[in-house]
Amino acid sequence: MLQFLSLLTNSLPRAPFSPLSPSLTPLRPISSARRRHATSAVRKHRRARRLHRRRMASQGQGLYDEEAGMRPLDLESESDKRGDVTNSGTSVSYDMRRGKSRMSYFKLFGVDLSPDNIAVATVYFVQGVLGLARLAVSFYLKDDLRLDPAETAVISGFSSLPWLVKPLYGFISDSIPLFGYRRRSYLILSGLLGALSWCLMATFVDSKYGAAFCILIGSLSVAFSDVVVDSMVVERARGESQSMSGSLQSLCWGSSAFGGIVSAYFSGSFVDAYGVRFVFGVTAFLPLLTSAVAVLVNEVPVSGRSNIFVSGSGFIESSKQHVKQLWGAVKQPNIFLPTLFIFLWQATPQSDSAMFFFITTKLGFTPEFLGRVKLVTSIASLLGVGLYNTYLKSVPLRKIFLVTTIIGSALGMTQVLLVTGLNRQFGISDEWFSIGDSLIITVLGQASFMPVLVLAARLCPAGMEATLFATLMSISNAGSVTGGLVGAGLTQLLGVTRDNFNNLTLLIVLCNLSSLLPLPLLGLLPSGSAESDKKS
């Protein structure tokens, strides 16, 4: 009987050992061989993870997807691996695999302010706050270099050229790691390049050619950093929910809008109090913020091709493939025809440079007042975005372009009242008329530009969204540059100079009427609305 009970006891399954419950059998000491075997297994696992990380980086995988790609495929649930504890509004998560806790205290637009997100928000803020020098540049070209409106318009169009080749920057960043990094190094280089350009503007530049070159370099710095940080946002949003992706975009645009409002408030008063050279010097420090926050970017170094002096044959072949794919997508009628309309819609002539000379020379608007006007237009731009999101998302695109173009052309004619002085006969001062006119036109202009972004996003096929979107926006920018150059030619042809504004009224009428020319081509656009196409 005792033998039977002994056999029955030994055949029963034993519960696993737990440090919280005593074991009936003593623990066996771990032998040296088993300890060496376990240590070797851990080392092999770590080595495999490092190799996998390098392989993903060399293949151009998203930086924010590497963590998920390196996780082992096992049958444990996420709740078994990680324990989440919430205490008094502070979320604390403990990662069992890594053995360390992560705490999240602050959120902005629903996004955790992690080092990566702080870097992205800072770069967008710098892009907005660099508008601090825009007004100073206009006064510098007009008063210090004594250029005519046509020459100012040409320099402004020339400085926008870097924004026409944005896909090229994406190819370079993805294909040629700089000192082992695809994002961090290029952000640092962009910040240094921007600081150099504004330092030269604050010190040595004293000719229109030098000013054009420095403004071009500064524009290149902003355009390159914009492409790099956009790629980071795309990588970060990949695999996230639609709500989180929208929160990321809100963080980006909110940071840029805040920077624009800050720069608008100080831009005019700084020019009035300290002069344009001082504003250029202050602006030179702003791109350094981009270089400083680049170290916060969580990026794994690329092995094997981490030297800038590598052969460019791989980059050339990759670029050829990208160009073929882009051309194959753009030449499709459902993409080419709407893109053609966007270009023609943006390529209508503009009279902004001539109007700036008129309001500063004839009407005597000071830099401080123009800074206040710029602040109003920055806020009005946000109102335009809200107007579109609230009322126009479900409206067909053709109807939006038709109505906003006609109303915008009619409102643009109100500048004739300011030039001829008729507003004063109605008891409206030049200052208040200018503020109200700028407010209404900016709200309408932003509301009419939002469909361009929606249309460009809709045209992008799956698999090449970021590259094709950058290409379409470059084409849109090319239309704006073309419109500025055509406006400069009209200004020169009509004889509008820094002192002669006799034909300014005719210039304004021609520019506003020409904005109606693309309307017969509305049939090139899709017939539906953004909301209906999203649902379909």
C-alpha positions in Angstrom: 0.0 0.0 0.0 2.8 2.4 0.8 4.4 1.5 -2.4 1.2 2.3 -4.3 0.8 5.7 -2.6 4.4 6.6 -3.4 3.9 5.7 -7.1 0.7 7.7 -7.2 2.3 10.8 -5.6 5.2 10.8 -8.0 2.9 10.5 -11.0 0.9 13.7 -10.1 1.9 16.9 -12.0 3.9 19.3 -9.8 3.0 23.0 -9.6 5.7 25.4 -10.9 7.9 26.8 -8.2 7.0 30.3 -7.0 9.0 32.4 -4.6 5.8 33.3 -2.8 4.9 29.6 -1.9 7.3 27.1 -0.2 8.5 24.2 -2.2 8.5 20.7 -0.8 11.7 19.9 -2.6 14.9 21.9 -2.4 16.2 23.9 -5.4 19.0 22.3 -7.3 22.0 24.6 -7.8 22.7 25.7 -11.4 25.7 24.1 -12.8 28.5 26.1 -14.5 27.7 24.4 -17.9 24.0 25.5 -17.7 25.0 29.0 -16.6 27.3 29.3 -19.6 24.7 27.9 -21.9 22.1 30.5 -20.7 24.6 33.4 -21.0 25.4 32.3 -24.6 21.8 32.1 -25.5 21.2 35.7 -24.2 24.2 37.0 -26.2 23.0 35.3 -29.4 19.5 36.8 -28.9 21.0 40.3 -28.4 23.3 39.9 -31.4 20.3 38.8 -33.6 18.3 41.9 -32.5 21.3 44.2 -33.4 21.6 42.5 -36.8 17.9 42.8 -37.4 18.0 46.5 -36.5 20.8 47.2 -38.8 19.2 45.3 -41.6 16.0 47.2 -41.3 17.9 50.5 -41.2 19.8 49.6 -44.3 16.6 48.7 -46.2 15.1 52.1 -45.4 12.4 50.9 -43.0 10.6 53.5 -40.9 12.4 54.5 -37.7 9.3 54.3 -35.7 8.4 50.8 -36.9 11.7 49.2 -35.9 10.6 48.6 -32.4 7.6 46.6 -33.6 9.7 44.7 -36.1 12.2 43.6 -33.5 9.7 42.2 -31.1 9.7 38.4 -30.9 6.6 36.6 -32.2 5.3 34.6 -29.2 1.9 33.6 -27.9 1.9 35.9 -24.9 -0.6 38.7 -24.9 0.4 42.3 -24.6 -1.2 42.6 -21.2 0.9 39.7 -20.0 4.1 41.4 -21.1 3.3 44.9 -19.9 1.5 46.2 -16.8 -0.1 49.6 -16.9 -0.8 51.5 -13.7 -2.6 54.9 -13.5 -2.2 57.0 -10.4 -3.4 60.5 -9.9 -3.4 61.4 -13.6 0.1 60.2 -14.3 0.3 57.1 -16.6 3.1 54.7 -15.7 3.9 51.8 -18.0 6.3 49.0 -17.1 7.9 47.1 -20.0 8.6 43.5 -18.7 10.8 42.7 -21.7 13.0 45.7 -21.2 12.7 46.0 -17.4 12.2 49.8 -17.3 9.3 52.1 -16.7 8.1 54.9 -18.9 6.2 57.8 -17.6 4.1 60.3 -19.6 3.2 63.5 -17.9 2.3 66.0 -20.7 0.2 65.7 -23.9 -0.4 68.3 -26.6 -3.2 67.8 -29.2 -3.5 64.2 -27.8 0.2 63.4 -28.5 2.7 62.5 -25.9 5.6 65.0 -25.8 8.3 62.3 -26.2 11.7 63.5 -27.4 10.8 62.5 -31.0 7.6 64.5 -31.0 9.3 67.5 -29.3 11.8 67.5 -32.1 9.1 67.4 -34.8 7.1 70.2 -33.1 10.2 72.4 -32.7 11.1 72.1 -36.4 7.6 73.1 -37.4 7.7 76.0 -34.9 11.0 77.2 -36.5 9.4 77.1 -39.9 6.6 79.3 -38.7 8.7 81.7 -36.6 11.2 82.3 -39.5 8.5 84.6 -40.9 10.1 87.1 -38.5 12.5 88.2 -41.3 9.9 88.3 -44.1 8.9 91.8 -43.5 12.5 92.9 -42.9 13.5 91.4 -46.2 10.8 93.4 -48.0 11.9 96.7 -46.4 15.6 95.8 -47.0 15.1 95.3 -50.8 12.9 98.4 -51.0 14.8 100.9 -48.8 18.4 99.7 -48.5 18.9 98.3 -52.0 16.3 100.6 -53.6 14.9 98.0 -56.0 11.8 98.4 -58.0 8.6 96.3 -57.5 9.4 94.1 -60.5 12.9 93.3 -59.2 11.6 92.5 -55.8 9.0 90.1 -57.3 11.8 88.4 -59.3 14.0 87.9 -56.2 10.9 86.5 -54.3 10.2 84.0 -57.1 13.9 83.1 -57.3 14.0 82.3 -53.6 11.1 79.9 -54.0 13.0 77.6 -56.4 14.2 75.2 -53.6 10.5 74.3 -53.0 10.1 73.1 -56.5 12.3 70.0 -56.1 11.2 68.7 -52.7 11.1 65.0 -53.9 14.8 65.3 -54.6 15.5 66.0 -51.0 13.6 62.9 -50.0 15.6 60.8 -52.4 18.9 62.1 -51.0 17.8 61.7 -47.4 16.6 58.1 -47.9 19.4 56.9 -50.2 22.5 58.7 -48.8 23.0 58.5 -45.0 25.1 61.3 -43.8 27.6 60.2 -41.2 25.4 57.2 -40.5 22.0 58.9 -40.1 19.2 59.6 -42.6 17.3 62.2 -40.6 19.4 63.6 -37.7 22.4 64.6 -39.8 20.4 66.4 -42.4 18.4 68.3 -39.8 21.7 69.5 -38.2 23.0 70.5 -41.6 19.8 72.3 -42.6 19.9 74.3 -39.3 23.6 75.3 -39.8 22.9 76.3 -43.4 20.0 78.5 -42.5 22.0 80.2 -39.7 24.8 80.9 -42.1 22.5 82.5 -44.7 21.0 84.9 -42.2 24.3 85.7 -40.6 25.6 86.8 -44.1 22.4 88.9 -44.5 23.1 90.6 -41.2 26.7 91.4 -41.9 28.2 91.3 -45.4 25.4 91.4 -48.0 25.0 94.7 -49.7 23.9 93.9 -53.3 20.8 92.4 -54.8 22.7 89.4 -56.1 24.2 88.6 -52.7 20.7 89.1 -51.1 19.1 86.8 -53.7 21.8 84.1 -53.1 21.4 84.3 -49.2 17.6 84.2 -49.4 17.9 81.2 -51.7 20.1 79.4 -49.3 17.8 80.1 -46.4 14.8 78.9 -48.4 16.8 75.7 -49.3 17.4 75.1 -45.6 13.8 75.4 -44.7 12.6 73.2 -47.6 15.1 70.4 -46.8 14.2 70.3 -43.1 10.5 70.4 -44.1 11.0 67.2 -46.2 13.0 65.5 -43.5 10.5 66.2 -40.7 7.6 65.3 -43.0 9.1 61.9 -43.5 9.4 61.5 -39.8 5.8 62.3 -39.3 4.8 59.8 -42.1 6.9 57.1 -40.4 5.5 58.0 -37.0 1.9 57.9 -38.2 2.3 54.6 -40.1 0.4 51.9 -38.3 -1.3 54.3 -35.9 -5.0 54.9 -35.8 -6.7 57.7 -37.8 -7.3 59.6 -34.6 -3.6 59.5 -33.7 -2.5 60.5 -37.2 -4.8 63.5 -37.0 -3.4 64.4 -33.7 0.1 64.3 -35.1 -0.9 66.6 -38.0 -2.6 68.9 -35.5 0.6 69.1 -33.5 2.6 69.9 -36.6 0.3 72.6 -38.0 -0.4 74.0 -34.5 3.3 74.4 -33.8 3.8 76.1 -37.2 0.8 78.4 -36.7 2.0 79.4 -33.2 5.4 80.3 -34.6 3.8 82.4 -37.4 1.7 84.3 -34.8 4.8 84.9 -32.6 6.9 86.2 -35.6 4.0 88.3 -36.9 3.7 90.1 -33.5 7.4 91.0 -33.3 8.4 91.3 -37.0 7.2 94.9 -37.5 8.1 96.4 -34.2 11.7 95.0 -34.4 12.2 96.5 -37.8 10.8 99.9 -36.6 12.9 99.9 -33.4 16.2 98.2 -34.4 16.4 98.0 -38.1 16.5 95.2 -40.6 20.1 94.1 -39.9 19.2 93.4 -36.3 16.2 91.3 -37.3 18.4 89.3 -39.7 20.8 88.7 -36.8 18.0 87.5 -34.5 16.7 85.3 -37.2 20.1 83.6 -37.6 19.7 82.0 -34.2 16.3 80.4 -35.0 17.6 77.7 -37.4 20.0 76.5 -34.7 17.0 75.2 -32.8 16.5 72.7 -35.6 20.1 71.6 -35.2 19.8 71.4 -31.5 16.7 69.3 -31.4 18.1 66.9 -34.0 19.8 65.0 -31.2 16.4 64.1 -29.8 15.5 62.1 -32.9 15.4 58.4 -32.1 17.4 57.0 -35.0 19.5 53.9 -35.3 22.8 54.4 -37.1 23.0 52.9 -40.6 25.9 50.4 -40.9 27.9 49.7 -44.0 26.9 52.9 -45.8 27.3 55.4 -43.1 30.0 57.4 -44.9 29.1 60.4 -47.0 31.8 59.5 -49.4 30.2 56.3 -50.6 29.7 55.6 -54.3 26.7 57.4 -55.8 25.8 54.6 -58.3 23.2 53.2 -55.9 21.6 56.6 -55.4 21.5 57.2 -59.2 19.8 53.9 -59.8 17.3 54.4 -57.0 16.5 57.9 -58.3 15.9 56.5 -61.8 13.5 54.0 -60.3 11.7 56.7 -58.3 11.4 59.0 -61.4 10.0 56.1 -63.5 7.4 55.4 -60.8 6.5 59.0 -60.4 6.1 59.5 -64.1 4.0 56.4 -64.4 1.7 57.8 -61.7 1.6 61.4 -62.9 0.8 60.6 -66.5 -2.4 58.9 -65.6 -5.3 61.1 -66.7 -7.0 61.0 -63.2 -3.8 62.5 -61.8 -2.4 64.6 -64.6 -5.6 66.6 -65.4 -6.3 67.8 -61.8 -2.6 68.6 -61.4 -2.7 70.7 -64.5 -5.6 72.6 -63.1 -3.8 73.2 -59.8 -0.8 74.6 -61.7 -2.9 76.9 -63.9 -5.0 78.1 -60.9 -1.8 79.0 -59.0 0.0 80.5 -62.1 -2.2 83.6 -62.4 -0.3 86.9 -62.0 0.0 88.7 -58.7 0.5 92.3 -57.7 1.7 91.9 -54.1 5.1 93.5 -54.6 3.6 96.6 -56.3 1.0 97.0 -53.5 3.7 96.7 -50.8 5.6 99.6 -52.4 2.4 101.7 -52.7 1.2 101.2 -49.1 4.7 102.0 -47.6 5.6 104.8 -50.0 2.3 106.6 -50.7 0.2 105.6 -47.7 3.1 105.7 -45.2 2.3 102.4 -43.4 5.1 101.7 -40.9 6.7 98.4 -40.3 5.0 98.1 -36.9 1.6 98.6 -38.4 2.4 96.0 -41.1 3.4 93.6 -38.4 0.0 94.0 -36.8 -1.6 93.4 -40.2 0.5 90.2 -40.5 -0.7 89.1 -37.1 -4.3 89.5 -38.2 -3.7 87.6 -41.4 -2.0 84.7 -39.4 -5.0 84.4 -37.2 -7.3 84.7 -40.3 -5.4 81.8 -41.8 -6.5 79.6 -38.9 -10.0 80.8 -39.3 -9.9 79.8 -42.9 -8.9 76.3 -42.0 -11.8 76.1 -39.5 -14.2 77.4 -42.1 -13.2 74.6 -44.5 -13.3 71.9 -41.8 -16.7 73.0 -40.5 -18.7 73.9 -43.6 -16.9 73.0 -46.9 -15.6 69.4 -46.4 -18.8 67.9 -47.9 -19.1 70.4 -50.7 -17.9 69.2 -54.2 -14.5 70.4 -55.2 -15.6 72.1 -58.4 -18.2 74.2 -56.5 -15.6 75.3 -53.9 -13.1 76.4 -56.6 -15.8 78.1 -58.6 -17.3 80.1 -55.7 -14.1 81.0 -53.9 -12.4 82.1 -57.1 -15.2 84.4 -58.1 -15.6 85.9 -54.6 -11.8 86.2 -54.3 -11.5 88.0 -57.6 -14.3 90.4 -56.6 -12.8 91.1 -53.2 -9.4 91.6 -54.7 -10.9 94.5 -56.7 -11.4 96.3 -53.4 -7.7 97.2 -53.5 -8.7 99.7 -56.2 -10.6 101.6 -53.5 -7.4 101.9 -51.4 -5.3 103.0 -54.4 -7.8 105.6 -55.6 -8.7 106.8 -52.0 -12.4 106.1 -52.4 -12.4 104.4 -49.0 -11.7 107.7 -47.3 -14.8 109.2 -48.9 -16.9 106.5 -47.2 -15.3 107.5 -43.9 -13.0 104.4 -43.6 -9.3 105.1 -42.9 -6.6 103.5 -44.9 -5.4 101.5 -41.9 -8.8 100.0 -41.0 -9.6 99.3 -44.6 -6.3 97.5 -45.1 -6.8 95.4 -42.0 -10.4 94.4 -42.9 -9.5 93.7 -46.5 -6.6 91.5 -45.6 -8.6 89.7 -43.0 -11.4 88.7 -45.4 -9.1 87.9 -48.3 -6.9 85.7 -46.1 -9.8 83.7 -44.7 -11.2 83.1 -48.2 -7.8 82.3 -49.6 -7.0 79.8 -47.0 -10.4 78.2 -47.3 -9.9 77.9 -51.1 -6.3 76.5 -50.7 -7.4 73.7 -48.4 -9.1 71.8 -51.3 -5.8 71.9 -53.1 -4.2 69.9 -50.2 -7.2 67.6 -50.1 -7.1 67.0 -53.8 -3.3 66.4 -53.8 -3.7 63.8 -51.0 -6.6 62.1 -52.8 -4.6 61.8 -56.0 -1.8 59.8 -54.3 -2.0 56.0 -54.9 -1.1 53.6 -52.2 2.6 52.8 -51.8 4.0 56.2 -52.9 1.9 58.7 -51.0 4.7 60.8 -49.5 6.7 61.1 -52.7 3.8 61.8 -55.0 2.3 64.3 -52.5 5.6 66.2 -52.4 5.7 66.2 -56.2 2.2 67.6 -56.5 2.9 70.3 -53.9 6.1 71.1 -55.8 4.0 71.6 -59.0 1.6 73.8 -57.0 4.6 75.9 -55.8 5.9 76.1 -59.4 2.5 77.6 -60.3 2.9 80.2 -57.6 6.4 81.1 -58.7 5.2 81.4 -62.3 2.4 83.7 -61.2 4.9 85.9 -59.3 7.1 86.1 -62.4 4.2 86.9 -64.7 3.1 89.6 -62.2 6.6 91.0 -62.2 6.5 91.2 -66.1 3.2 93.0 -66.0 4.5 95.4 -63.4 7.5 96.2 -65.6 5.3 96.4 -68.7 2.9 98.9 -67.2 5.7 101.1 -65.9 4.9 100.7 -62.2 8.0 101.6 -60.2 9.0 102.6 -56.7 7.8 106.1 -57.4 5.3 105.8 -60.2 1.9 104.2 -59.4 -0.2 105.7 -62.2 -1.0 102.3 -63.7 -1.3 100.4 -60.5 -5.1 100.3 -60.7 -4.9 98.7 -64.2 -2.4 96.1 -62.8 -4.7 95.2 -60.0 -7.7 94.8 -62.3 -5.7 92.6 -64.8 -4.4 90.4 -62.0 -7.8 89.8 -60.5 -9.5 89.2 -63.8 -6.9 86.7 -64.8 -7.7 84.6 -61.8 -10.9 83.7 -63.5 -9.2 82.2 -66.6 -8.8 78.7 -65.2 -12.5 78.4 -64.4 -13.5 76.9 -67.8 -11.1 74.0 -67.0 -13.0 73.0 -63.8 -14.1 69.8 -65.7 -10.5 68.5 -65.1 -11.3 68.2 -61.4 -13.1 65.2 -59.8 -16.8 65.7 -59.5 -17.2 64.5 -55.9 -16.3 66.1 -52.6 -13.5 65.1 -50.2 -15.9 63.6 -47.7 -17.8 61.5 -50.2 -14.6 60.2 -51.8 -13.2 59.3 -48.4 -16.4 57.3 -47.6 -16.3 55.6 -51.0 
